């Protein structure tokens, strides 16, 4: 998991939180959702290539990251 998140940081120039709360893997489509903090509402921003969606809380902090296809990284 750590190496995958490090790849996301390096590829997309984001600094992800180190504390992971939950991890959800959708085996049927190969997507991965990693939550770093609880947030009532988040706003997702896709990367230019659409492979990763970074979710921000109301204060602009990264709350989660979604990798739409982990085999693509």
N, C-alpha and C positions, 0 to 999 in steps of 0.2 A: 504494500500500500504506500509506504513511504517513497519508494522509487517512482511510482506512478504520479504522486503529487509533486515530487521534485521535477518530473518531466513537464508537468503542466506549468509550474512556475517558470522553468527555463524557456519553454516554447512560447508562452504568452506574456511573460514579463509581469506576473502578479506575485505578490507575497501572500501566501496562504497562512491562516492561523495554524498553530501546531496542535492544538487540542481538538480532537475529533470526538463528536458526541455520538453520531450514528453513521452507519454505512449501509446503503441499500444497493443491491446488485440485481438488475433485471436480466436474468440468464437468457430469457427468450429473445431479447433484442441486444444484449451486451452493453447496456447502459449502466453507469455507476453514479450514485448520488451520495455525496459526503457532506454531512452537516457539521458545522463548526460551532454554531451557537443557535439558541432558540430565538425565533423571531415570529411574531404574529403574522407578519406579511413581509414578503420579499419581492424584489424586482430583479428579474433575470436579464442579463446582458450577454448575448452570444458573441463568441469570438468571430473574427472575419471569416474563418473557414467553417464555422458552425459546429466544430467538433466538441467545444466546451461551452458551457453556460455558467457564468459566475452570478450567484445570487447575492444581492446586497440587502441589508436591513434598512429601516427608516433613517438610521444615522449614517448610512453610507459605508458601513463595515461589511466585510465579506462574511455572510452567514452560511453559505454552502457553495459547493461546486458540483456541477453535473457534467460528466463525460458521456457524450451521446453514443460513442462506440469505442470501447477501450482497446480494441484491436487496431484502431487507427493511430494510436499514439506510440 
